[in-house]
Each structure stands twice: as C-alpha cells, then as structure tokens.
Amino acid sequence: MSDETVKKNKGGRPKIELDRDQIRKLAELQCTLKEVAYVMGVSSDTIERNYRDDYDKGIAHGKIKLRRAMFRNATEKDNPTIQIWLSKQWLGYSDNPISDEDNAILPWDDQ
C-alpha cells in the first residue's frame, strides 16, 4: 500500500459539515438535541460530538432573549403577572408568608 492510498482512506465516514448558524438558531428556540438532529438530517450523536458548542451557545442566547423579554414585560409594560412570578422566583417572595406569630402556642384559658 502506498502512502498516497493511506492518506486518501482515513477510514470511517467523511465528516459532515452542517450549517452551524442554523443549529444555533434552532437551539435558541430551546429545541432538544434530538429535534435539531432531525431537522439537520443527522443523528443526535453527531450534533453532540461535533456541534455541542454551537448548540450550547444557542441555548444560552435563547434563555437570554427570554429573560430580556420577561424583564421588559415586567418593567416597561407593567405586566403584573410576570412581576409577581419574577418576585417569587428571584426575590424570594411567597404567597404564604411565614410569621413568628403563626408558630406561637396559643394560650390555654380555662374559664
């Protein structure tokens, strides 16, 4: 076998080049790896192995966009529903505040 033959036949399938931008855009929509793979026509292992960084960046950008929209709705559009939800999630507010008085033993009055 010549050196030229060895260089041409590395073994295995040739590497598939996918549109990284499309992978990021699908991930921004919070598509699963399986969904992205289906749209791209490859296995989810291919996305996981070769395009994980692009996928992760898309997921992160999608979350940032959602967070920005939530804040905009809560602050600029004064949406009370999202304001309440954000205050519970991020500020620790609750529908059932705990009071020290609630835990106190009631006095026994035997009259």
C-alpha positions in Angstrom: 0.0 0.0 0.0 1.4 3.4 -0.9 1.4 6.4 1.3 -1.0 8.2 -1.1 -3.6 5.4 -0.6 -3.4 5.7 3.2 -3.9 9.5 3.1 -7.0 9.1 0.9 -8.6 6.4 3.0 -8.5 7.5 6.6 -11.3 5.1 7.5 -14.8 5.8 8.6 -17.3 8.2 7.1 -16.3 11.6 5.8 -17.0 14.4 8.3 -20.4 16.1 7.6 -20.3 19.8 7.6 -23.6 21.3 8.9 -24.8 24.9 9.0 -23.7 26.0 12.4 -25.8 29.1 12.3 -29.0 27.0 11.8 -28.0 24.8 14.7 -27.6 27.9 16.9 -31.0 29.3 15.8 -32.8 26.0 16.5 -31.1 25.8 19.9 -32.2 29.4 20.7 -35.8 28.1 20.3 -34.8 25.6 23.0 -35.1 22.6 20.6 -33.7 19.4 22.0 -30.6 17.8 20.5 -32.8 15.1 19.0 -35.0 17.8 17.4 -32.0 19.6 16.0 -30.6 16.4 14.7 -33.9 15.5 13.0 -34.1 18.9 11.2 -30.4 18.6 10.2 -30.8 15.1 8.9 -28.2 13.5 11.2 -28.1 11.6 14.5 -28.2 13.3 17.8 -24.7 11.8 18.5 -23.4 13.8 15.5 -24.7 17.1 17.0 -23.4 16.1 20.4 -19.9 15.2 19.2 -19.3 17.8 16.6 -21.6 20.8 17.2 -22.1 20.8 21.0 -20.6 24.2 21.5 -22.8 25.8 18.8 -25.8 24.1 20.4 -24.9 25.3 23.9 -24.4 28.8 22.7 -27.8 28.8 21.0 -29.5 27.5 24.2 -27.8 30.3 26.2 -28.8 33.0 23.7 -32.4 31.8 23.8 -32.5 32.0 27.6 -31.0 35.5 27.5 -33.7 36.6 25.0 -36.4 35.2 27.1 -35.1 36.8 30.3 -34.8 40.1 28.4 -38.4 39.8 27.2 -39.6 38.9 30.7 -37.9 42.0 32.3 -39.3 44.2 29.5 -42.8 42.9 30.1 -42.4 43.3 33.9 -40.8 46.7 33.9 -41.7 48.6 30.8 -45.2 47.2 30.1 -46.0 46.8 33.8 -47.4 43.2 33.4 -48.5 42.3 37.0 -48.4 38.5 36.3 -44.8 38.5 35.3 -43.9 40.9 38.1 -45.4 38.5 40.6 -43.8 35.5 39.1 -40.3 37.2 39.0 -40.7 38.4 42.5 -41.4 34.8 43.7 -38.6 33.3 41.6 -35.8 35.8 42.1 -36.7 37.9 45.2 -37.9 35.0 47.4 -41.4 36.4 47.8 -44.2 33.9 48.7 -48.0 33.7 48.7 -47.8 32.3 52.2 -45.5 34.5 54.3 -44.2 32.8 57.5 -44.7 34.8 60.6 -43.3 34.1 64.1 -46.9 34.6 65.4 -48.1 31.6 63.3 -45.7 29.3 65.2 -46.5 30.6 68.7 -48.5 28.3 71.0 -52.0 29.7 71.8 -52.6 30.5 75.4 -54.9 28.0 77.3 -57.6 29.8 79.2 -59.7 27.5 81.4 -62.5 29.8 82.4 
